[in-house]
Amino acid sequence: MSYMPSLALGLCLATIALPAFAQEGSALSPRVVNEAAVPQVMAKAVDDFIIPGYRNLSNKTAALATATAALCQAPSPASQDKAKAAFSDLVQAWSTIEIIRLGPALAQNRFERFLFYPDRKSTGLKQVQAILAKSNETATSAATLKGKSVAAQGLGALEYVLYGNGSETLVGKTGDFRCRYGVAISQNLDSIANEFLAEWQKPDGIQAAWKNPGPGNPEFRDSKEAATELLGIFVHGVEMVKDQRLKPFYAGTVDGVEDKGHPKSAIYWRSENTMPSIAANFAGLKTLFDVADMQSLLPEDSRSVAGSADFVFKSVIGISQNIDGPIADAIADDKSRGKLDFLTLNTVDLLGRLNKDFGGAIGLGAGFSFADGD
Amino acid sequence: MGATTGLIDRRTFIKMAGAAWVATLGARGAFALERADAVFASAFMAPDGSFGVATLTEAGEIVERTALPARAHGMAYSAASKRTVAFARRPGTYAMILAADGSAEPIVIAAADGRHFYGHGCFSADGRLLYATENDFAANRGMIGIYDGTSAFARVGEFPTYGIGPHDMTLSADGRMLAIANGGIETHPDFGRTKLNLDHMEPSLTLVDTETGALIQKHALPAELSRLSTRHVDIGPKGEIWFACQYEGARDGLPPLVGHFSHGADLAFVPLPESTTEALANYVGAIAVNRAEGLIGLTSPRGGVAVTLDARSGAVLREQRVTDAAGVAAARPGFAVSSYGGRFKDHESRVAWDQHIVRLSRS
């Protein structure tokens, strides 16, 4: 794209020009979270990011269920394209909100049922192929599909149905079983999305706990615990992109040696949603960072930490959106590989800013990750 | 031997460690070293982000420190061979063995191909063998790596842990069994520290024969406690094995967090008061037994608390607020507790103490 040179320059500045906060002497200096700001930050996170995010997810799953049902009723290339477009829309919505991997997402295996990834042993692929090969009718009803393996009922399974080997049958009658399995997955995703939304919308449920940290709270006993949980979303979110989403398909250039890449290990490679999904992960994190007003948690003299993080967020979103087409092509192309290297570098930089700099500034003396026990 | 593969060239590393050691040893440190009264060791992170391991006095003052190539986690000590080991934090690839009296150069071992360390291990009763919890990540099997202390800690074999995601491991009182906390969480180095199976965890505690590697006893946690990761163990006053857990479920789940079992006997959870379970924030980061005084020490960085239990009755004797509580080890009297903020007993140092402390003597 035409704006690449200036974008690249911006990224260079992001990696070299910003002052590192956690130098010797400051890393262990006593810092405290701005306790008074915490309840409002938590409330904004819930009201302005989490609930709207799950509402958007629910809208997209409903649209997908409609589109897949229409495909089965009137199979055609046009209706298949509509179903695929609805799938990609849903991947965007999910990738924005999947960073909230806590609370209702941890209950009843909802996260894994929605997205089973990484699937190192191709468990999901084998199960989906078996369902298709045997025309297992119990997979064509959302009610019975729900009880099957988590790997056979979520986004990965649906991607194979819509894009995998044999998906060309969806435009005709021979694809009937495959299509009905796709509808069941879509309805299952819609049910899970509605559960997410309902759980977060309950006035006396998790949102009440998030908005009122304190003694007797089922989630957070005090403001620091709440702020730590919130910061954890960012640190774990960036770590997830780095370790689970980027590294499996391209490890970068290490000591001058370029990784040849593993495009088929990339998430959503079949539907070419790998980079759009990664961009949405980062965009979701940045939106949450901004709308929750994370910087208000920082002591006055440390607010530049938030500005630095925000700058790198913009960089990683921009570069992710700038890598187009099949991921195998991107890995094979020198220019795109350079962008991936840049993205990897900036992702590591972002992690440090959130983990050490932000964590240190809100009183986690040795940084967020250091404090995760084990 | 193991050090010929992996990330670290041993000679380069020792040079680096030696230089850093000299650089960090100020006049005060040299004075402390002469006293030779080191009774604890713990890993730490320095203010500049570098990692090391330090020995400390009974009062919690640093005696000496040495650099480490990456973050360490658990430690072990052998009174018989006077050696201390620091294990890399999961999914780490190195362990460093130090002669406690400084009589020999440190030895760095690297994880074998297809394995990584989980951050804990222990020595055999005679101090000649070192056992490390490891991950056979391709097969998702917990393993015990066996290293020969008489031969520069060459890897001489391995046993299964009979579980997934082993974490802490200790030697039984009679020296014939390894007691292992299989946390039940699947991880893979490709995906960093991400927990891959929170929907189907398989926590268990096992006893494994040190001679044959045979499974002697296994306690899988019941289905309703499948999100309760069994992580740390220590040996009680009567040889019973105490274990402590970390809950991966909801914050208000209030699961049992501490218990004990023995060879031939079933698991028994200690019914802690609800207020103590809440204070521990569903997360015990470290456990230690003071055998001489019949006490169990627990720390929770999440809850910011250190708890002392009576080993006989399980009663809570003491609950102390310690911000970012990290390690715990038997002291005289009671326990030494450290923190991420640099506190060790009542002494503050400019380091972030890591999660575990080892006592350099039998207590």
Interface residues (C-beta under 8 A of the other chain):
Chain A: A22 Q23 E24 G25 A27 L28 G103 L106 A107 N109 E112 P118 R120 V150 P218 E219 F220 R221 E225 E239 M240 K242 D243 Q244 K247 P248 K356 L364 G365 A366 F370 A371 G373 D374
Chain B: M45 P47 D48 G49 H73 R89 R90 G119 H167 H188 D190 F191 G192 R193 T194 L196 L198 D199 R231 Q246 E248 G249 A250 R251 D252 E278 A281 Y283 G285 P301 R302 G303 D324 Y340 G341 G342 R350 A352 Q355
